[in-house]
Amino acid sequence: MVTTNHLMIMFLSLIFLLHTASVALSDLRPAFYSKTCPEAEFIVRDVMKKVLIREPRSVASVMRFQFHDCFVNGCDASMLLDDTPTMLGEKLALSNINSLRSFEVIDEVKEALEKACPGIVSCADIIIMASRDAVALTGGPNWNVRLGRLDSLTANQEDSNNIMPSPRANASALINLFQNYNLSVKDLVALSGSHSIGKARCFSIMFRLYNQSGTGKPDPAIDPDYRKELNKLCPIDVDQNVTGNLDATPLVFDNQYFKDLVGGRGFLNSDQTLFSFHQTREFVELYSRDQYEFFDAFVEGMLKMGDLQSGRPGEVRKNCRLVNVRPAFASSDS
């Protein structure tokens, strides 16, 4: 016998599924929330402004979430999910553990959005908006983001391990990775400019300083004076969680990163290799001379990367760390 309770649960489940399907089939577009949550982008930026004042490094950390999210099965906030008894999340993946930080910033943004318009703005879109704002608030370009993503129902630590590049990666490997996502050499170099702000750990450069390519010697591409600075920052017995600036102006989004690469002062091997490799060098040189060219190319690359989607089912999470509780049918008549 179908009871009123059964009918209500079935109705709610149908509404949930229709909502999920309608969002999943829609195209990403600017002003996606103009009617359902018109203040969404203002709310995100307001929180990011407060975070910038509170801890500037957090802004840089949040900006890189877009990279670590979108490259692993599309831009779906899978990287924000905590582990569960039946799922290993991506936070402890090799490229993320002890590296990704400031997840609490996304929690703060989500809480503010849930107060204004509950159940409307996806965590995946929050990452996209917050990444844009991190750039704009630190002196970089501003742009209209395309929105309308769904949040994934699961995460995949193995995929994250297999996809995300190591700080040891060379330009050839990076080019191949980006090409897998229809991102060009130009996109690769411009998007690497995300390292214009923020810091990285000594762990990521110890091999460059003391055993490049197994030689027992430092990377010859490092400027000698800069190497002395790095040796002082990261001696052989250092706590490898000590951090260093990714470029000479770590609080300002500008083209100093590329100037540093030209001068042999790139912090990470995966950065300096962009100047060493012939296919990427011309773009490094161009962006070191022309900040506007860099900004334009960076925006283009961020938009292209933001369009990566897996096509898998999704939802709008209420808590970015957890999937929503699913509607369930009653197990017996009553």
C-alpha positions, 0 to 999 in steps of 0.5 A: 500500500502506498501511503502519504509518506511514501508519496511525499518521499517519492515527490521530494526524490523526484524534485531532487533528481530533476534539479540535478539533471537540469543543472547537469545539462545546462551550459556554463555561462556568466551570471549563472546565479543572477536570478537564484542568488544574485549576490553570489559573486559579491559574497565570495569576493567579500569573504576573499577580501577578509581572508587576504587581510587575515592571512595573505598566503591563504589567498594564493592557496585557494587560487591553486585549488582550481588547478588541483580540482579541474585536472582530476575528473573536471571542475567538480569540487571532488578535492574538497571531500573528506575521507569516509570509511568507503572512500579515500579523498584527494586531500591526501593524494601525493600532490596535495598532502602537506601542500594544499591548505586553506580548505577552511576558506571555502567552508567560510564562503560556503557558509556565507552563501548558504545563509544568503541562498541555501542549496543554490551555489555549488562548491565547484563554482565557489572554487572558480570564483574564489580563484578568480578573486584571489588573482584580482585582489592581489593585483592581477586581472579580473574576468567574468567566470562561467558558472553552473557546475555541479559537485561530484558525488565522490573523489578519487585519490588514485586519479589525483596521484596519477594525474597531478605533476610533481615539482620535479616535472620537466617542461616536456612532461608538463606539455604532454599533461596539458595537451591531454586537456586540450591546453596549449603550450601557451596555456601551460606557461601562462597558467604556471604564472599562478606561482606569481603569488604564494610560497612552496616548501623546501621539500619541493626543491631539496633535490635541486639544491643537493642532488639534481638528476642524481648527480649529487650536485645542485641544478646548474640552471639556478643563479649562483647568488639565488642558490646561496639564498636557497641553501640558507633557507633550505640547508640539508638538515632543514625541516622540509616544511619550511617555505620560500617565496615562489617569486620575488613579489609573493603578495602581488600577482604580476609578471615578476615570476617570469622575470625570475625564470629568465634570471635563473631564480625560479623556485621549483624545477617545474618552473625553471624548466619552462625557461630551459626548454625551447618550446616554452622559453619564448612565452616565458620571455614574452611574459617577462617583458609584457605583463598585459600579454601574460594577463590576457593569456592567463585569463584565457587559460583559466577559462579553458581550464574551468570548462573541464567537466567529466559529465558525471552526475552531481549535486549542489553540496550543502557542506563542501566536505561531504556529499548530501544525504540522499532522499530514501524511500520508506522500506516498508508500508505503514 
